[in-house]
Amino acid sequence: MSIFSFLFPKGNQSDAIQILDRDAYKNAISKAKVQLIDVRTAGEFRSGHIKGARNVDYFKSSAFGEAFSKMKKDEPIYLYCQSGNRSQKAARKLVDMGFSEVYDLRGGYRMW
């Protein structure tokens, strides 16, 4: 194993996670009822969120795992946070949990 393969591992995570810009994300979530998840804190969610989003706080790990265990793993899931950092971490967790199609909002809610 080279140092590069260690630092930049290949795998299916990058295939399962797609980062969408604001317009593509908005278009995708407006077409049908989707699994739209805001992974920010409850306070952040109360201060404003995308219509139809469900709040699942990334920092509450047991509640996070429980909430996603009840969601459909074979259907697309759309995530966002404040800036895109937490949602990327959440996306990786979801792929590890078996979700095969995860979309993330580039730049997070602040870009909405």
DSSP file (Angstrom, degrees, kcal/mol; ACC not computed):
  #  RESIDUE AA STRUCTURE BP1 BP2  ACC     N-H-->O    O-->H-N    N-H-->O    O-->H-N    TCO  KAPPA ALPHA  PHI   PSI    X-CA   Y-CA   Z-CA
    1    1 A M              0   0    0      0, 0.0     2,-0.1     0, 0.0     0, 0.0   0.000 360.0 360.0 360.0 127.2    0.0    0.0    0.0
    2    2 A S     >  -     0   0    0      1,-0.1     4,-1.5     4,-0.0     5,-0.1  -0.414 360.0-111.7 -83.4 164.6    1.4    3.3   -1.0
    3    3 A I  H  > S+     0   0    0      1,-0.2     4,-2.4     2,-0.2     5,-0.2   0.838 118.2  55.9 -62.2 -32.5    1.2    6.5    1.1
    4    4 A F  H  > S+     0   0    0      2,-0.2     4,-2.8     1,-0.2    -1,-0.2   0.889 105.1  49.4 -69.9 -39.0   -1.1    7.9   -1.5
    5    5 A S  H  4 S+     0   0    0      2,-0.2    -1,-0.2     1,-0.2    -2,-0.2   0.813 112.6  49.7 -70.3 -27.2   -3.6    5.1   -1.3
    6    6 A F  H  < S+     0   0    0     -4,-1.5    -2,-0.2     1,-0.1    -1,-0.2   0.923 117.0  39.5 -71.9 -45.5   -3.6    5.4    2.4
    7    7 A L  H  < S+     0   0    0     -4,-2.4    -2,-0.2     1,-0.3    -3,-0.2   0.833 129.5  30.2 -73.5 -33.0   -4.2    9.2    2.3
    8    8 A F  S  < S-     0   0    0     -4,-2.8    -1,-0.3    -5,-0.2    -2,-0.1  -0.620  83.5-169.5-128.0  71.3   -6.7    9.0   -0.6
    9    9 A P        -     0   0    0      0, 0.0     2,-0.3     0, 0.0    -3,-0.1  -0.319  14.3-136.9 -67.0 142.7   -8.5    5.7   -0.4
   10   10 A K        +     0   0    0     -5,-0.1     2,-0.3     3,-0.1    -2,-0.0  -0.694  44.6 124.3 -91.9 151.8  -10.6    4.6   -3.3
   11   11 A G  S    S-     0   0    0     -2,-0.3     4,-0.5     1,-0.0     3,-0.5  -0.979  71.8 -76.5 175.2-177.2  -13.9    3.1   -2.5
   12   12 A N  S  > S+     0   0    0     -2,-0.3     4,-2.1     1,-0.2     5,-0.2   0.571 104.4  84.7 -82.2  -7.3  -17.6    3.3   -3.1
   13   13 A Q  H  > S+     0   0    0      1,-0.2     4,-1.7     2,-0.2    -1,-0.2   0.934  90.9  48.2 -60.1 -45.1  -18.2    6.2   -0.7
   14   14 A S  H  4 S+     0   0    0     -3,-0.5    -1,-0.2     1,-0.2    -2,-0.2   0.823 112.1  50.8 -66.3 -28.5  -17.3    8.8   -3.3
   15   15 A D  H  4 S+     0   0    0     -4,-0.5    -1,-0.2     1,-0.2    -2,-0.2   0.840 112.4  45.8 -74.0 -33.2  -19.6    7.0   -5.8
   16   16 A A  H  < S+     0   0    0     -4,-2.1    86,-3.1    -3,-0.1     2,-0.5   0.719 106.0  66.7 -83.4 -21.8  -22.5    7.0   -3.3
   17   17 A I  E  <  -a  102   0A   0     -4,-1.7     2,-0.4    -5,-0.2    86,-0.2  -0.886  60.2-179.2-108.0 125.3  -22.1   10.7   -2.2
   18   18 A Q  E     -a  103   0A   0     84,-2.7    86,-2.5    -2,-0.5     2,-0.6  -0.982  17.9-146.1-123.6 134.6  -22.7   13.5   -4.6
   19   19 A I  E     -a  104   0A   0     -2,-0.4     2,-0.4    84,-0.2    86,-0.2  -0.877  20.4-164.0 -99.8 123.4  -22.4   17.2   -3.7
   20   20 A L  E     -a  105   0A   0     84,-3.1    86,-3.2    -2,-0.6     2,-0.0  -0.829  16.6-123.5-109.3 143.7  -24.9   19.4   -5.5
   21   21 A D     >  -     0   0    0     -2,-0.4     4,-2.7    84,-0.2     5,-0.3  -0.305  43.1 -91.6 -73.9 170.6  -24.9   23.1   -6.0
   22   22 A R  H  > S+     0   0    0      1,-0.2     4,-2.8     2,-0.2     5,-0.2   0.881 123.9  46.6 -53.2 -48.2  -27.9   25.1   -4.8
   23   23 A D  H  > S+     0   0    0      1,-0.2     4,-2.3     2,-0.2    -1,-0.2   0.915 114.4  45.6 -66.5 -43.9  -29.8   25.0   -8.1
   24   24 A A  H  > S+     0   0    0      2,-0.2     4,-2.3     1,-0.2    -1,-0.2   0.894 115.5  48.3 -65.0 -39.9  -29.4   21.3   -8.7
   25   25 A Y  H  X S+     0   0    0     -4,-2.7     4,-2.4     2,-0.2     5,-0.2   0.936 111.9  48.7 -64.5 -47.9  -30.2   20.5   -5.1
   26   26 A K  H  X S+     0   0    0     -4,-2.8     4,-1.0    -5,-0.3    -2,-0.2   0.905 112.7  48.5 -60.0 -42.9  -33.3   22.7   -5.2
   27   27 A N  H  X S+     0   0    0     -4,-2.3     4,-0.7    -5,-0.2     3,-0.4   0.916 111.3  50.2 -63.2 -44.6  -34.4   21.1   -8.4
   28   28 A A  H >< S+     0   0    0     -4,-2.3     3,-0.7     1,-0.2     4,-0.5   0.895 112.1  45.3 -64.1 -42.1  -33.9   17.6   -7.0
   29   29 A I  H 3< S+     0   0    0     -4,-2.4     5,-0.2     1,-0.2    -1,-0.2   0.648 108.6  58.1 -79.9 -12.4  -35.8   18.1   -3.8
   30   30 A S  H 3< S+     0   0    0     -4,-1.0    -1,-0.2    -3,-0.4    -2,-0.2   0.608  90.8  71.6 -90.1 -11.4  -38.7   19.8   -5.6
   31   31 A K  S << S-     0   0    0     -4,-0.7     2,-0.3    -3,-0.7    -1,-0.2   0.841 112.4 -19.1 -75.5 -34.4  -39.6   16.9   -7.9
   32   32 A A  S    S-     0   0    0     -4,-0.5     2,-0.5    -3,-0.1    -1,-0.1  -0.937  88.5 -61.4-159.6 174.9  -41.1   14.5   -5.4
   33   33 A K        +     0   0    0     -2,-0.3     2,-0.3    -3,-0.1    -3,-0.1  -0.597  64.8 178.3 -70.0 122.9  -41.3   13.8   -1.7
   34   34 A V        -     0   0    0     -2,-0.5     2,-1.3    -5,-0.2    43,-0.1  -0.786  42.5 -98.1-124.3 165.9  -37.7   13.0   -0.7
   35   35 A Q  E     +b   77   0A   0     41,-0.8    43,-3.3    -2,-0.3     2,-0.6  -0.744  50.5 179.8 -83.6  95.4  -35.8   12.2    2.5
   36   36 A L  E     -b   78   0A   0     -2,-1.3    18,-2.4    16,-0.3     2,-0.5  -0.898   2.0-175.7-107.5 116.1  -34.6   15.7    3.2
   37   37 A I  E     -bc  79  54A   0     41,-3.5    43,-1.4    -2,-0.6     2,-0.6  -0.950  20.9-158.9-125.2 128.3  -32.5   15.9    6.4
   38   38 A D  E     -bc  80  55A   0     16,-2.9    18,-2.5    -2,-0.5    43,-0.2  -0.914   7.7-169.2 -98.4 116.6  -31.0   18.9    8.2
   39   39 A V        +     0   0    0     41,-2.6    19,-2.2    -2,-0.6    20,-0.3   0.221  49.9 109.1 -96.3  15.8  -28.1   17.6   10.4
   40   40 A R  S    S-     0   0    0     40,-0.3    16,-0.1    17,-0.2    -2,-0.1  -0.227  80.3 -78.7 -79.9 176.9  -27.7   20.9   12.3
   41   41 A T     >  -     0   0    0     16,-0.1     4,-2.5     1,-0.1    -1,-0.2  -0.253  42.9-106.3 -70.6 164.5  -28.6   21.4   16.0
   42   42 A A  H  > S+     0   0    0      1,-0.2     4,-2.6     2,-0.2     5,-0.2   0.882 121.4  53.3 -60.5 -39.1  -32.2   22.0   17.0
   43   43 A G  H  > S+     0   0    0      2,-0.2     4,-1.4     1,-0.2    -1,-0.2   0.914 109.6  47.0 -62.9 -43.5  -31.4   25.7   17.6
   44   44 A E  H  4 S+     0   0    0      1,-0.2     4,-0.4     2,-0.2    -2,-0.2   0.913 112.1  51.3 -62.9 -41.9  -29.9   26.1   14.2
   45   45 A F  H >< S+     0   0    0     -4,-2.5     3,-1.4     1,-0.2    -2,-0.2   0.912 108.0  51.6 -61.5 -44.3  -32.9   24.3   12.7
   46   46 A R  H 3< S+     0   0    0     -4,-2.6    -1,-0.2     1,-0.3    -2,-0.2   0.799 101.7  61.7 -64.2 -28.0  -35.4   26.6   14.5
   47   47 A S  T 3< S-     0   0    0     -4,-1.4    -1,-0.3     1,-0.3    -2,-0.2   0.583 129.8 -44.8 -76.8  -7.7  -33.6   29.7   13.2
   48   48 A G    <   +     0   0    0     -3,-1.4    -1,-0.3    -4,-0.4     2,-0.3  -0.440  63.0 174.9 148.0 140.3  -34.4   28.6    9.6
   49   49 A H        -     0   0    0     -2,-0.2     2,-0.3    -3,-0.2     3,-0.1  -0.964  42.2 -78.1-156.1 168.8  -34.5   25.5    7.5
   50   50 A I    >   -     0   0    0     -2,-0.3     3,-2.2     1,-0.1   -12,-0.1  -0.585  61.1 -98.4 -74.9 133.1  -35.4   24.3    4.0
   51   51 A K  T 3  S+     0   0    0     -2,-0.3    -1,-0.1     1,-0.3     3,-0.1  -0.259 108.4  19.8 -55.9 130.3  -39.2   23.6    3.8
   52   52 A G  T 3  S+     0   0    0      1,-0.3   -16,-0.3    -3,-0.1    -1,-0.3   0.364  91.6 137.7  92.0  -3.6  -40.0   19.9    4.3
   53   53 A A    <   -     0   0    0     -3,-2.2     2,-0.4   -18,-0.1    -1,-0.3  -0.440  45.1-143.1 -77.5 149.1  -36.7   19.1    6.1
   54   54 A R  E     -c   37   0A   0    -18,-2.4   -16,-2.9    -2,-0.1     2,-0.6  -0.908  18.3-126.9-107.3 139.0  -36.5   16.9    9.1
   55   55 A N  E     +c   38   0A   0     -2,-0.4     2,-0.4   -18,-0.2   -16,-0.2  -0.780  33.3 165.9 -93.1 122.2  -34.0   17.7   11.8
   56   56 A V        -     0   0    0    -18,-2.5     2,-0.3    -2,-0.6    -2,-0.0  -0.894  33.8-135.2-132.7 101.5  -31.6   15.0   12.9
   57   57 A D    >   -     0   0    0     -2,-0.4     3,-1.2     1,-0.2     7,-0.2  -0.389   5.5-152.6 -65.1 119.4  -28.7   16.5   14.9
   58   58 A Y  T 3  S+     0   0    0    -19,-2.2    -1,-0.2    -2,-0.3   -18,-0.1   0.833  93.2  59.5 -59.5 -34.6  -25.4   15.1   13.8
   59   59 A F  T 3  S+     0   0    0    -20,-0.3     2,-1.2     1,-0.2    -1,-0.2   0.632  88.6  74.2 -75.6 -13.7  -23.9   15.7   17.2
   60   60 A K    <>  -     0   0    0     -3,-1.2     4,-2.8     1,-0.2    -1,-0.2  -0.691  68.1-178.5 -97.8  80.9  -26.4   13.4   19.0
   61   61 A S  H  > S+     0   0    0     -2,-1.2     4,-2.5     1,-0.2     5,-0.2   0.808  73.2  47.7 -58.2 -40.3  -24.9   10.2   17.8
   62   62 A S  H  > S+     0   0    0      2,-0.2     4,-2.1     1,-0.2    -1,-0.2   0.932 117.1  43.0 -69.2 -42.3  -27.4    7.7   19.4
   63   63 A A  H  > S+     0   0    0      2,-0.2     4,-2.7    -3,-0.2    -2,-0.2   0.861 112.7  55.5 -67.7 -35.1  -30.4    9.6   18.1
   64   64 A F  H  X S+     0   0    0     -4,-2.8     4,-2.2    -7,-0.2     5,-0.2   0.957 110.5  43.6 -60.6 -52.5  -28.7   10.1   14.8
   65   65 A G  H  X S+     0   0    0     -4,-2.5     4,-1.6     1,-0.2    -2,-0.2   0.899 114.7  49.7 -60.9 -42.3  -28.2    6.4   14.3
   66   66 A E  H  X S+     0   0    0     -4,-2.1     4,-0.7    -5,-0.2    -1,-0.2   0.923 110.3  49.7 -64.6 -44.9  -31.7    5.6   15.5
   67   67 A A  H >< S+     0   0    0     -4,-2.7     3,-0.9     1,-0.2    -2,-0.2   0.923 114.1  44.2 -61.1 -45.6  -33.3    8.1   13.2
   68   68 A F  H >< S+     0   0    0     -4,-2.2     3,-1.2     1,-0.2    -1,-0.2   0.751 101.8  66.8 -74.6 -22.7  -31.5    6.9   10.1
   69   69 A S  H 3< S+     0   0    0     -4,-1.6    -1,-0.2     1,-0.2    -2,-0.2   0.732 101.4  51.4 -67.6 -19.2  -32.0    3.2   10.9
   70   70 A K  T << S+     0   0    0     -3,-0.9    -1,-0.2    -4,-0.7    -2,-0.2   0.449  95.1  92.5 -94.7  -2.2  -35.7    3.9   10.3
   71   71 A M  S <  S-     0   0    0     -3,-1.2     2,-0.6    -4,-0.2     6,-0.0  -0.535  88.8 -94.8 -94.6 160.9  -35.2    5.5    6.8
   72   72 A K    >   -     0   0    0     -2,-0.2     3,-0.9     1,-0.2   -37,-0.1  -0.621  30.5-166.8 -78.3 115.3  -35.2    3.8    3.4
   73   73 A K  T 3  S+     0   0    0     -2,-0.6    27,-1.5     1,-0.2    28,-0.4   0.691  84.5  57.5 -76.4 -19.3  -31.7    2.9    2.5
   74   74 A D  T 3  S+     0   0    0     25,-0.1    -1,-0.2    26,-0.1    -2,-0.1   0.381  96.4  75.4 -94.9   4.8  -32.6    2.2   -1.2
   75   75 A E  S <  S-     0   0    0     -3,-0.9    26,-0.3     1,-0.1    25,-0.1  -0.874  94.6 -92.2-113.4 150.0  -34.0    5.7   -1.8
   76   76 A P        -     0   0    0      0, 0.0   -41,-0.8     0, 0.0     2,-0.4  -0.224  37.2-155.8 -58.5 145.8  -32.0    8.9   -2.2
   77   77 A I  E     -bd  35 102A   0     24,-2.1    26,-3.1   -43,-0.1     2,-0.5  -0.992   1.1-153.0-126.6 135.6  -31.3   11.0    0.9
   78   78 A Y  E     -bd  36 103A   0    -43,-3.3   -41,-3.5    -2,-0.4     2,-0.3  -0.935  17.5-175.8-113.4 122.5  -30.6   14.7    0.8
   79   79 A L  E     +bd  37 104A   0     24,-3.2    26,-1.4    -2,-0.5     2,-0.3  -0.800   9.3 166.0-115.6 154.4  -28.5   16.2    3.6
   80   80 A Y  E     +b   38   0A   0    -43,-1.4   -41,-2.6    -2,-0.3   -40,-0.3  -0.960   6.1 176.5-158.9 158.3  -27.4   19.7    4.5
   81   81 A C        -     0   0    0     -2,-0.3    28,-3.5    24,-0.3    29,-0.2  -0.516  55.3 -71.9-135.2-154.6  -25.9   21.5    7.5
   82   82 A Q  S    S-     0   0    0     26,-0.3    28,-2.1    -2,-0.2    29,-0.2   0.923 121.6  -0.7 -75.7 -44.4  -24.8   25.1    8.0
   83   83 A S  S    S-     0   0    0     25,-0.2    24,-0.3    26,-0.1    25,-0.2   0.546 102.3 -97.0-125.2 -12.5  -21.6   25.0    5.8
   84   84 A G  S  > S+     0   0    0     23,-0.2     4,-1.1    22,-0.1    24,-0.1   0.256  98.2  99.1 111.0 -10.8  -21.3   21.5    4.4
   85   85 A N  H  > S+     0   0    0      2,-0.2     4,-1.8     1,-0.1     3,-0.2   0.970  86.0  39.1 -74.0 -55.7  -18.8   20.1    6.9
   86   86 A R  H  > S+     0   0    0      1,-0.2     4,-2.9     2,-0.2     5,-0.2   0.887 114.2  55.4 -63.1 -38.7  -21.1   18.2    9.2
   87   87 A S  H  > S+     0   0    0      1,-0.2     4,-2.6     2,-0.2    -1,-0.2   0.851 105.5  52.2 -67.0 -31.6  -23.3   17.0    6.3
   88   88 A Q  H  X S+     0   0    0     -4,-1.1     4,-1.9     2,-0.2    -1,-0.2   0.913 111.8  46.1 -67.2 -41.1  -20.2   15.5    4.6
   89   89 A K  H  X S+     0   0    0     -4,-1.8     4,-1.9     2,-0.2    -2,-0.2   0.911 113.9  49.1 -64.7 -41.8  -19.3   13.6    7.8
   90   90 A A  H  X S+     0   0    0     -4,-2.9     4,-2.5     1,-0.2    -2,-0.2   0.904 107.6  54.9 -63.2 -41.6  -23.0   12.5    8.1
   91   91 A A  H  X S+     0   0    0     -4,-2.6     4,-2.2     1,-0.2    -1,-0.2   0.912 107.1  49.9 -59.5 -43.6  -23.0   11.4    4.4
   92   92 A R  H  X S+     0   0    0     -4,-1.9     4,-1.9     1,-0.2    -1,-0.2   0.892 110.4  50.4 -63.3 -39.4  -19.9    9.1    5.1
   93   93 A K  H  X S+     0   0    0     -4,-1.9     4,-1.4     2,-0.2    -2,-0.2   0.911 109.3  51.8 -62.8 -41.5  -21.7    7.6    8.1
   94   94 A L  H  <>S+     0   0    0     -4,-2.5     5,-2.6     2,-0.2     4,-0.5   0.894 107.4  51.0 -65.5 -39.8  -24.8    7.0    6.0
   95   95 A V  H ><5S+     0   0    0     -4,-2.2     3,-1.3     1,-0.2    -1,-0.2   0.916 109.3  51.7 -61.9 -41.6  -22.8    5.2    3.3
   96   96 A D  H 3<5S+     0   0    0     -4,-1.9    -1,-0.2     1,-0.3    -2,-0.2   0.798 106.9  54.7 -63.3 -28.0  -21.3    3.0    6.1
   97   97 A M  T 3<5S-     0   0    0     -4,-1.4    -1,-0.3    -5,-0.1    -2,-0.2   0.528 130.6 -93.8 -83.3  -6.6  -24.8    2.3    7.3
   98   98 A G  T < 5S+     0   0    0     -3,-1.3     2,-0.3    -4,-0.5    -3,-0.2   0.476  74.0 145.4 110.7   2.4  -25.8    1.1    3.9
   99   99 A F      < -     0   0    0     -5,-2.6    -1,-0.3     1,-0.1     3,-0.2  -0.580  27.1-169.1 -73.5 134.8  -27.3    4.1    2.1
  100  100 A S        +     0   0    0    -27,-1.5     2,-0.4    -2,-0.3    -1,-0.1   0.599  69.4  42.0-104.4 -12.4  -26.4    3.9   -1.5
  101  101 A E        +     0   0    0    -28,-0.4   -24,-2.1   -26,-0.3     2,-0.4  -0.848  65.1 166.7-141.8 100.9  -27.5    7.4   -2.8
  102  102 A V  E     -ad  17  77A   0    -86,-3.1   -84,-2.7    -2,-0.4     2,-0.4  -0.959  13.4-165.9-121.9 130.0  -26.6   10.4   -0.7
  103  103 A Y  E     -ad  18  78A   0    -26,-3.1   -24,-3.2    -2,-0.4     2,-0.4  -0.927   3.8-165.0-117.0 139.7  -26.8   14.0   -1.9
  104  104 A D  E     -ad  19  79A   0    -86,-2.5   -84,-3.1    -2,-0.4     2,-0.6  -0.958  23.6-119.3-126.7 141.6  -25.2   17.0    0.0
  105  105 A L  E >   -a   20   0A   0    -26,-1.4     3,-2.0    -2,-0.4   -24,-0.3  -0.707  32.9-123.1 -82.5 115.6  -25.8   20.7   -0.5
  106  106 A R  T 3  S+     0   0    0    -86,-3.2   -84,-0.2    -2,-0.6   -22,-0.1  -0.390  95.6   6.3 -59.5 124.0  -22.6   22.5   -1.5
  107  107 A G  T 3  S-     0   0    0    -24,-0.3     3,-0.4    -2,-0.2     4,-0.3   0.378 109.0-121.5  82.9  -5.4  -21.9   25.2    1.1
  108  108 A G    X   -     0   0    0     -3,-2.0     3,-1.8     1,-0.2     4,-0.4  -0.080  57.3 -30.7  68.8-165.7  -24.8   24.2    3.3
  109  109 A Y  G >  S+     0   0    0    -28,-3.5     3,-1.5     1,-0.3    -1,-0.2   0.782 127.9  69.1 -61.3 -29.5  -27.8   26.2    4.4
  110  110 A R  G 3  S+     0   0    0    -28,-2.1    -1,-0.3    -3,-0.4    -2,-0.2   0.760 101.4  48.4 -63.1 -21.7  -25.8   29.4    4.4
  111  111 A M  G <         0   0    0     -3,-1.8    -1,-0.3    -4,-0.3    -2,-0.2   0.504 360.0 360.0 -91.7  -6.6  -25.7   29.1    0.5
  112  112 A W    <         0   0    0     -3,-1.5    -1,-0.2    -4,-0.4    -2,-0.1   0.495 360.0 360.0 -68.3 360.0  -29.4   28.4    0.3
